[in-house]
Amino acid sequence: MRRGPGAALALELLRLCLAQANFAPHFFDNGVGSTNGNMALFSLPEDTPVGSHVYTLNGTDPEGDPVSYHISFDPSTRSVFSVDPNFGNITLVEELDREREDEIEAIISISDGVNLVAEKVTILVTDANDEAPSFIQEPYVVQVPEDIPAGSSIIKVHAVDKDTGSGGAVTYFLQNVQATKFALDRHSGVLRLRAGATLDYEKARAHFVTVVAKDGGGRLRGADVVFSATTTVTVNVEDVQDMAPIFVGIPYYGYVYEDTLPGSEVLMVVAMDGDRGKPNQILYSLLNGSDGDFEINETSGVISVMQSPAQLRREVYELHVQVTEVSSSGIPAAQAMVPVTIRIVDLNNHPPTFYGESGPQNRFELSMYEHPPQGEILRGLKITVNDSDQGANAKFNLRLVGPGGIFRVVPLTVLNEAQVTIIVENSAAIDFEKFKVLTFKLLAIELNTPEKFSSTADVVIQLLDTNDNVPKFTSHYYIARIPENAPGGSNVVAVTAVDPDTGPWGEVKYSIYGSGADPFLIHPSTGIIYTQPWASLDAEATARYNFYVKAEDMEGKYSLAEVFVTLLDVNDHYPQFGKSIQEKTMVLGTPVKIEATDQDAEEPNNLVDYSITHAEPANVFDIDAHTGEIRLKNSIRSLDALHNITPGGDFTWSLEVQAKDRGSPSFSTTALLKIDITDTEMLSRSPMATFLMQTKDNPMKAVGVLAGIMAIIVVITVLISTATFWRNKKSNKVLPVRRVLRKRPSPAPRAVRIEWLKFRRTKAAAKFVLREDPSNENCNNNSLGSTLPPKAPAPPPPPTMAPKMGTAPWTVPTVSGSLTPQQPQQSPKPKVGSPIQSALVSELRQKFEKKGVGNKAYF
């Protein structure tokens, strides 16, 4: 079917209208429990934290255009939420409280920029356990009679909790169940008297019960919590008449004395209603036992004696007093009874009394020496004590009141009368130096009487002094310092000793003794130590003195102290140069040293400074002021430099040097010093010259070195000789140490050449030939005219041990034969007949035999 031009135009217009139409956006409805959409049926807990993201608005635009979200509230309400316009995120900005606002109305809207769609929503606020129970109708105070039955209701407490559900359900508890007489219904809050419990006004007039109200618990900010509250219930107990009268001050005892008048009060009985809340009136009466001798006041309870004590027929009365309560209506109520004992006694009207030799006395005096023997009785005191009463009234105690532990009194307990004895208990405490007078009180006090009558007497003891103290120095030692040039009779130090005794016993006499006391004296009375008139003190000889000082009383009791006297050095010595000062040798580049000593004892008096006082020329030498070293100036380094300025050109100098001490006033000494100057080249030419040059200033050094060398040579010689002797003794060889005189080979008449016999191991036998002569034993054939040597002494007896078989008998070793020197080959003429050699050989043999006799030998 062909359409006409009109139809085509209409279709085109319809298409353009549809293209220009814009549809409104809309929210998604995601149902209950969804966290995004249009907040339909949305609920929120009241404990949601502020700032939490609670929901997301979600919608769309049919054309797909971007949408924005908005939320608004009624101007009269709070703006609880805020929304992100782009993403629709809703945030809680105000704290929720279900108890104040359980629903929140808001208007949410969505817009695509052209169309705006708004919806009204209601947000439900759900409960959280954020409220604690709260008691109402406080305070809880109730009055309860003390005779209320057990289990009775007393009061009902009530607490409310604004929360819902378990958080709003309240239960009740007692805080301390074990210590209370009450019970509490946990659901109703009714307080009851616990079964088996009773209230007693006389024991407790009020009870304070602490009640705890607790909710059922619930969730709060993600945790299970339980809240509670407490209140105090005050239960005041009301008194009821349920107690008998009570007596106060029992038991009751009364006494009637011999001077009591009829009608006099003896004692009072006191009673009161046991129910103190509403007490009844009390009436008193006597039941029996009085026999008409006593009466009691009906209202006051005073018991009086109605007869004279002389008319009373018994010594002891046992009365019975009855009290009766009378109610406010005048009806007698509860009653009580109490026994009353009344004793008839003699009157205790005489206190203990002290007597002296002349009658009653309250002061006793005595003089005695200090430190009496332990246990001594003070016989100078004549004291008697008496109580005129009878029986128990006359029994009393004695004691001393005053410084304790010095004296004791005998007897301690007295009946009627006794002689008082005072005995020394502590002799050391009776010291005149501590107490000139000792004062005590002698006290007598009754034992078993109500009156406790007592009396006192003063005991005054005047102490007399004895010599019981040793003089004591104020210090164990005294230190003094005096100058050494102090003149004779100068005061050194004053010592003081004190003797506490009085009179002549307290006078102290001083004396000194000891090895160091010779230069000193002491005044016997004042204790001033001073120097002897002749004393000449010298700190260099003796710098310190030490001696003892003695303080002695008239009976020879004494004590000692030590005295130390130090002499203060005075500059009284000149410095002195040594003997080696006259001449010194100086090696070029090496200093020479001078030394002076000062005999003063202390510094700075014995410190010496050195100086050169005169030299020509003056610019050649320097001297160290402290050590005394003299050296050439640094500008002079060779002998050539000295040659032109040395007087005479011989390198010898004369200096005037001074040694000066540092004392005040100062002393000095001068000396002339000769210095020979040389150099190292001259010393290196000969060792001996070097040594002599070095020891030229000190000749004793050279002597010492030479003596040492000789001593070493002598020691070596002695060691060699001793070793050779013991070696030859062990080998039993004859090695004569003797010079042998021989003729000189020169033709000169009667000339003898002296040779020393040399001991050598290989040539000892070649020097002399030993020839035996059996016919002439123990004789020298070469000594024809000589006398026989003395015979050997008899051998000592053999040892006591058993002899061994085959042992040779003990004999004295002997030598026989001739001793001749070996002749050289070119001189065959024998020399046996020479008188010099014969005498030498004979002498050697005699010496050897003497040694053989003096020594023991075993073969």
Residue pairs with C-beta under 8 A, 6 or more apart in sequence:
22 63
22 112
22 114
22 115
23 61
23 62
23 63
23 115
24 112
24 115
24 116
24 117
25 59
25 60
25 61
25 62
25 65
25 67
25 110
25 111
25 112
25 115
25 117
26 59
26 60
26 110
26 117
27 37
27 38
27 57
27 58
27 59
27 108
27 110
27 117
27 119
28 36
28 37
28 38
28 58
28 59
28 60
29 37
29 38
29 40
30 36
30 37
30 38
30 40
30 58
31 37
31 40
31 41
32 40
32 41
35 54
35 55
35 56
36 55
36 56
36 57
36 58
36 88
37 57
37 58
38 57
38 58
38 59
38 108
38 119
38 121
39 55
39 57
39 90
39 106
39 108
39 121
39 123
40 121
41 124
42 55
42 121
42 123
42 124
43 123
43 124
43 125
43 126
44 54
44 92
44 96
44 123
44 124
44 125
44 126
45 96
45 125
45 126
45 127
45 128
46 96
46 97
46 98
46 125
46 126
46 127
46 128
46 130
47 96
47 128
47 130
47 219
47 220
47 221
48 54
48 92
48 96
49 92
49 221
50 92
50 93
50 94
50 95
51 91
51 92
51 93
52 91
52 92
53 89
53 90
53 91
54 81
54 90
54 91
54 92
55 89
55 90
56 87
56 88
56 89
56 90
57 69
57 71
57 83
57 88
57 90
57 108
57 110
58 88
59 67
59 69
59 88
59 110
59 117
60 67
61 67
61 112
63 112
65 112
65 113
65 114
66 112
66 113
67 110
67 111
67 112
68 85
68 86
68 110
68 111
68 113
69 83
69 84
69 85
69 86
69 87
69 88
69 108
69 109
69 110
70 83
70 85
70 108
70 109
70 110
70 111
71 81
71 82
71 83
71 90
71 106
71 107
71 108
71 109
72 106
72 107
72 109
73 79
73 80
73 104
73 105
73 106
73 107
74 105
77 104
77 105
78 94
79 93
79 94
80 92
80 93
80 94
80 96
80 104
80 106
81 90
81 91
81 92
81 93
81 104
81 106
82 90
82 91
82 93
83 89
83 90
83 91
83 108
84 90
84 91
96 125
97 125
98 125
98 126
98 127
98 128
98 164
99 131
99 162
99 163
101 125
102 124
102 125
103 122
103 123
103 124
103 125
104 122
104 123
104 125
105 120
105 121
105 122
105 123
106 120
106 121
106 123
107 118
107 119
107 120
107 121
108 118
108 119
108 121
109 116
109 117
109 118
109 119
110 116
110 117
111 117
127 163
127 164
127 165
127 167
127 218
128 163
128 167
128 218
128 219
128 220
128 221
129 163
129 166
129 167
129 215
129 217
129 218
129 219
129 220
129 225
129 226
129 227
130 163
130 220
131 161
131 162
131 163
131 167
131 168
131 215
131 227
132 161
132 215
132 227
132 228
132 229
133 159
133 160
133 161
133 170
133 213
133 214
133 215
133 227
133 228
133 229
134 159
134 160
134 161
134 229
135 157
135 158
135 159
135 211
135 213
135 229
135 231
136 158
136 159
136 160
137 158
138 231
139 231
139 232
139 234
140 155
140 157
140 211
140 231
140 232
140 233
140 234
141 233
141 234
141 236
142 154
142 155
142 233
142 234
142 235
142 236
143 236
143 238
144 154
144 193
144 199
144 235
144 236
144 237
144 238
145 199
145 237
145 238
145 240
146 198
146 199
146 200
146 201
146 237
146 238
146 239
146 240
146 242
147 199
147 240
147 242
148 154
148 193
148 199
149 193
150 193
150 194
150 195
150 196
150 197
150 198
151 192
151 193
151 194
151 195
152 192
152 193
153 190
153 191
153 192
154 182
154 191
154 192
154 193
154 233
154 235
155 190
155 191
155 233
155 235
156 188
156 189
156 190
156 191
157 172
157 184
157 189
157 191
157 211
157 213
157 231
157 233
158 189
159 170
159 172
159 189
159 213
159 229
159 231
160 170
161 167
161 168
161 169
161 170
161 215
161 227
162 168
163 215
163 218
165 216
165 218
166 215
166 216
166 217
166 218
167 215
167 216
167 217
167 218
167 227
168 215
168 216
169 215
169 216
170 213
170 214
170 215
170 216
171 186
171 187
171 213
171 214
171 216
172 184
172 185
172 186
172 187
172 188
172 189
172 211
172 212
172 213
172 214
173 184
173 186
173 211
173 212
173 214
174 180
174 182
174 183
174 184
174 209
174 210
174 211
174 212
175 210
175 211
175 212
175 230
176 210
180 194
180 207
180 209
181 193
181 194
181 197
181 198
181 199
181 207
182 191
182 192
182 193
182 194
182 197
182 207
182 209
182 235
183 191
183 192
183 193
183 194
183 195
184 190
184 191
184 192
184 211
185 192
189 211
189 213
191 209
191 211
191 233
193 199
199 207
199 237
200 237
201 237
201 238
201 239
201 240
201 275
201 276
201 277
202 239
202 243
202 274
202 275
202 276
204 237
205 236
205 237
205 277
206 234
206 235
206 236
206 237
207 234
207 235
207 237
208 232
208 233
208 234
208 235
209 232
209 233
209 234
209 235
210 230
210 231
210 232
210 233
211 230
211 231
211 232
211 233
212 228
212 229
212 230
213 228
213 229
213 230
213 231
214 226
214 227
214 228
215 226
215 227
215 228
216 226
217 224
217 225
217 226
218 224
218 225
219 225
238 277
239 275
239 276
239 277
239 278
240 275
240 277
241 275
241 278
241 280
241 325
241 327
241 333
241 334
242 275
243 273
243 274
243 275
243 334
244 274
244 325
244 334
244 335
244 336
245 271
245 272
245 273
245 274
245 282
245 323
245 324
245 325
245 334
245 335
245 336
246 271
246 272
246 273
246 274
246 336
247 269
247 270
247 271
247 323
247 336
247 338
248 270
248 271
248 272
249 270
250 338
251 339
251 341
252 267
252 269
252 321
252 338
252 339
252 340
252 341
253 267
253 340
253 341
253 342
253 343
254 266
254 267
254 303
254 340
254 341
254 342
254 343
255 266
255 342
255 343
255 344
255 345
255 450
256 266
256 305
256 309
256 312
256 342
256 343
256 344
256 345
257 309
257 345
257 346
257 347
258 309
258 310
258 345
258 346
258 347
259 309
259 347
260 266
260 305
260 309
261 308
262 305
262 306
262 307
262 308
263 304
263 305
263 306
264 304
264 305
265 302
265 303
265 304
266 294
266 303
266 304
266 305
266 342
267 302
267 303
267 340
267 342
268 300
268 301
268 302
268 303
269 284
269 296
269 301
269 302
269 303
269 321
269 323
269 338
269 340
270 301
271 282
271 284
271 301
271 323
271 336
271 338
272 279
272 282
273 279
273 280
273 282
273 325
274 334
280 325
280 326
280 327
280 328
280 333
280 334
281 325
281 326
282 299
282 323
282 324
282 325
282 326
283 298
283 299
283 323
283 324
283 326
284 296
284 297
284 298
284 299
284 300
284 301
284 321
284 322
284 323
285 296
285 298
285 321
285 322
285 323
285 324
286 294
286 295
286 296
286 303
286 319
286 320
286 321
286 322
287 320
287 321
287 322
287 337
288 319
288 320
289 317
289 318
289 319
289 320
290 317
290 319
291 313
291 314
291 317
292 306
293 305
293 306
293 307
293 312
293 313
293 317
294 303
294 304
294 305
294 306
294 317
294 319
294 342
295 303
295 304
295 306
296 302
296 303
296 304
296 321
297 304
301 321
301 323
303 319
303 321
303 340
303 342
305 312
305 342
309 344
312 344
314 344
315 343
315 344
316 341
316 342
316 343
316 344
317 341
317 342
317 343
317 344
318 339
318 340
318 341
319 339
319 340
319 341
319 342
320 337
320 338
320 339
320 340
321 337
321 338
321 339
321 340
322 335
322 336
322 337
323 335
323 336
323 337
323 338
324 332
324 333
324 334
324 335
325 332
325 333
325 334
325 335
326 332
326 333
327 333
346 389
346 390
346 391
346 393
348 389
348 393
348 446
348 449
348 450
348 451
348 453
349 389
350 387
350 388
350 389
350 393
350 394
350 453
351 387
351 446
351 453
351 454
351 455
352 385
352 386
352 387
352 396
352 414
352 444
352 445
352 446
352 453
352 454
352 455
353 360
353 385
353 386
353 387
353 388
353 455
354 360
354 361
354 362
354 383
354 384
354 385
354 420
354 442
354 444
354 455
354 457
355 361
355 383
355 384
355 385
355 386
356 364
356 382
356 383
356 384
357 382
361 457
362 455
362 456
362 457
362 458
363 457
363 458
363 460
364 381
364 383
364 442
364 457
364 458
364 459
364 460
365 460
365 461
365 462
366 378
366 380
366 381
366 459
366 460
366 461
366 462
367 380
367 461
367 462
367 463
367 464
368 378
368 380
368 461
368 462
368 463
368 464
369 463
369 464
369 465
369 466
370 430
370 431
370 432
370 463
370 464
370 465
370 466
370 468
371 427
371 428
371 430
371 431
371 466
371 468
372 424
372 427
372 430
373 424
373 427
374 424
374 425
374 426
374 427
375 423
375 424
376 423
376 424
377 421
377 422
377 423
377 424
378 407
378 421
378 422
378 423
378 424
378 461
381 420
381 422
381 459
383 419
383 420
383 422
383 442
383 457
384 417
384 418
384 419
384 420
385 396
385 398
385 414
385 417
385 418
385 420
385 444
386 416
386 417
387 393
387 394
387 395
387 396
387 414
387 416
387 417
387 444
387 446
388 394
392 447
392 448
392 449
393 446
393 449
394 415
394 416
395 413
395 414
395 415
395 446
395 447
395 448
396 413
396 414
396 444
396 445
396 446
396 447
396 453
396 454
397 412
397 413
397 414
397 444
397 445
397 447
398 409
398 411
398 412
398 413
398 414
398 418
398 420
398 442
398 443
398 444
399 409
399 412
399 443
399 445
400 407
400 408
400 409
400 422
400 440
400 441
400 442
400 443
400 459
401 440
401 441
401 442
401 443
401 456
402 438
402 439
402 440
402 441
403 429
403 438
403 440
405 425
405 426
405 429
406 424
406 425
406 426
406 429
406 430
406 438
407 422
407 423
407 424
407 425
407 440
408 422
408 423
408 425
409 420
409 421
409 422
409 423
409 442
410 420
410 421
410 422
410 423
411 418
411 421
413 447
414 444
420 442
422 459
424 430
430 438
430 463
431 463
431 468
432 463
432 464
432 465
432 466
432 468
432 502
433 465
433 469
433 500
433 501
435 463
436 462
436 463
437 460
437 461
437 462
437 463
438 460
438 461
438 463
439 458
439 459
439 460
439 461
440 458
440 459
440 461
441 456
441 457
441 458
441 459
442 456
442 457
442 458
442 459
443 454
443 455
443 456
444 454
444 455
444 456
445 452
445 453
445 454
446 452
446 453
446 454
465 501
465 502
465 503
465 505
466 501
466 505
467 501
467 505
467 553
467 554
467 555
467 557
468 501
469 499
469 500
469 501
469 505
469 557
470 499
470 553
470 557
470 558
470 559
471 497
471 498
471 499
471 508
471 551
471 552
471 553
471 557
471 558
471 559
472 497
472 498
472 499
472 551
472 559
473 495
473 496
473 497
473 549
473 551
473 559
473 560
473 561
474 495
474 496
474 497
474 498
475 561
476 561
476 562
477 561
477 562
477 563
477 564
478 493
478 495
478 549
478 561
478 562
478 563
478 564
479 493
479 564
479 566
480 492
480 493
480 529
480 563
480 564
480 565
480 566
481 565
481 566
481 567
481 568
482 490
482 492
482 531
482 537
482 565
482 566
482 567
482 568
483 567
483 568
483 570
484 537
484 538
484 539
484 567
484 568
484 569
484 570
484 572
484 601
485 537
485 570
485 572
486 531
486 537
487 531
488 531
488 532
488 533
488 534
488 535
488 536
489 530
489 531
489 532
489 533
490 530
490 531
491 528
491 529
491 530
492 520
492 529
492 530
492 531
492 565
493 528
493 529
493 563
493 565
494 526
494 527
494 528
494 529
495 510
495 522
495 527
495 529
495 549
495 551
495 561
495 563
496 527
497 508
497 510
497 527
497 551
497 559
497 561
498 508
499 505
499 506
499 507
499 508
499 551
499 553
500 506
501 553
504 554
505 553
505 554
505 555
506 553
507 553
507 554
508 527
508 551
508 552
508 553
509 524
509 525
509 551
509 552
509 553
509 554
510 522
510 523
510 524
510 525
510 526
510 527
510 549
510 550
510 551
510 552
511 522
511 524
511 549
511 550
511 552
512 520
512 521
512 522
512 529
512 547
512 548
512 549
512 550
512 563
513 547
513 548
513 550
514 546
514 547
514 548
515 546
515 547
516 544
516 545
516 546
516 547
516 565
517 545
517 547
517 548
518 532
519 531
519 532
519 535
519 537
519 545
520 529
520 530
520 531
520 532
520 535
520 545
520 547
520 565
521 529
521 530
521 531
521 532
522 528
522 529
522 530
522 549
523 529
523 530
527 549
527 551
529 549
529 563
531 537
537 567
538 567
539 567
539 568
539 569
539 570
539 600
539 601
539 602
540 569
540 573
540 599
540 600
540 601
542 567
543 566
543 567
543 569
543 601
544 564
544 565
544 566
544 567
545 563
545 564
545 565
545 567
546 562
546 563
546 564
546 565
547 562
547 563
548 560
548 561
548 562
548 563
549 560
549 561
549 562
549 563
550 558
550 559
550 560
551 558
551 559
551 560
551 561
552 558
567 601
568 602
569 600
569 601
569 602
569 605
569 606
570 600
570 605
570 663
571 600
571 605
571 661
571 663
571 664
571 665
571 666
571 667
572 600
573 598
573 599
573 600
573 605
573 606
573 661
573 667
574 598
574 661
574 667
574 668
574 669
575 596
575 597
575 598
575 608
575 659
575 660
575 661
575 667
575 668
575 669
576 596
576 597
576 598
576 599
576 659
576 669
577 594
577 595
577 596
577 659
577 669
577 671
578 595
578 596
578 597
580 697
580 698
581 594
581 657
581 671
581 673
582 671
582 672
582 673
582 674
583 673
583 674
583 675
583 676
583 696
583 697
584 592
584 594
584 630
584 673
584 674
584 675
584 676
584 697
585 592
585 675
585 676
585 677
585 678
585 693
585 694
585 696
585 697
586 592
586 630
586 631
586 632
586 675
586 676
586 677
586 678
587 678
587 679
587 680
587 683
588 632
588 637
588 638
588 639
588 677
588 678
588 679
588 680
589 632
589 637
589 679
589 680
590 631
591 624
591 629
591 630
591 631
592 629
592 630
592 631
592 675
592 697
593 627
593 628
593 629
593 630
594 610
594 628
594 630
594 657
594 659
594 671
594 673
595 628
596 608
596 610
596 628
596 659
596 669
597 606
597 608
598 605
598 606
598 607
598 608
598 661
599 606
600 606
600 661
600 663
603 662
604 661
604 662
604 663
605 661
605 662
605 663
606 661
607 661
607 662
608 628
608 659
608 660
608 661
608 662
609 625
609 626
609 659
609 660
609 661
609 662
610 623
610 624
610 625
610 626
610 627
610 628
610 657
610 658
610 659
610 660
611 623
611 625
611 657
611 658
611 660
612 618
612 621
612 623
612 630
612 655
612 656
612 657
612 658
613 656
613 657
613 658
613 670
614 655
614 656
615 621
615 653
615 655
615 656
616 647
617 645
619 633
620 632
620 633
620 636
620 642
620 645
620 653
621 630
621 631
621 632
621 633
621 653
621 655
621 675
622 630
622 631
622 632
622 633
623 629
623 630
623 657
624 630
628 659
630 655
630 657
630 673
630 675
632 677
635 641
636 642
638 679
639 651
639 677
639 678
639 679
642 651
642 677
643 649
643 651
646 652
646 653
646 677
647 653
651 676
651 677
651 678
652 674
652 675
652 676
652 677
653 674
653 675
653 677
654 672
654 673
654 674
654 675
655 672
655 673
655 675
656 670
656 671
656 672
656 673
657 670
657 671
657 673
658 668
658 669
658 670
659 668
659 669
659 670
659 671
660 666
660 667
660 668
660 669
661 667
661 668
676 696
678 693
682 689
682 693
683 689
683 690
683 693
683 694
684 690
691 702
691 705
692 702
695 701
695 702
695 705
724 735
724 759
728 735
728 759
732 813
733 764
734 815
734 848
735 759
735 764
736 757
736 844
736 847
736 848
737 757
737 759
738 757
738 840
738 843
738 844
739 754
739 755
739 756
739 757
740 755
740 757
740 821
740 837
740 840
741 752
741 754
741 836
741 837
741 840
742 752
742 753
742 754
742 755
742 821
742 831
742 837
743 751
743 752
743 753
743 834
744 751
744 752
744 753
745 753
752 836
757 767
766 822
767 821
767 822
768 819
768 820
768 821
768 822
769 818
769 819
769 820
769 822
770 815
770 817
770 818
770 819
771 817
771 818
771 820
772 816
772 817
773 779
773 781
773 816
773 817
773 818
774 816
776 816
777 814
777 816
778 788
778 789
778 814
778 816
778 849
779 788
779 816
780 786
780 818
780 841
780 842
780 845
781 817
781 818
782 818
782 819
782 820
782 832
782 837
782 838
782 841
782 842
783 838
783 839
783 841
783 842
786 842
789 845
789 846
789 849
789 850
792 812
792 814
792 849
792 852
792 853
793 853
795 810
795 811
795 812
796 856
798 810
808 859
810 858
810 859
811 859
812 852
812 853
812 857
813 852
813 857
814 849
814 852
815 845
815 848
815 849
815 852
818 832
818 841
819 841
819 844
819 845
820 830
820 831
820 832
820 837
820 841
821 831
821 837
823 829
823 830
823 831
831 837
832 838
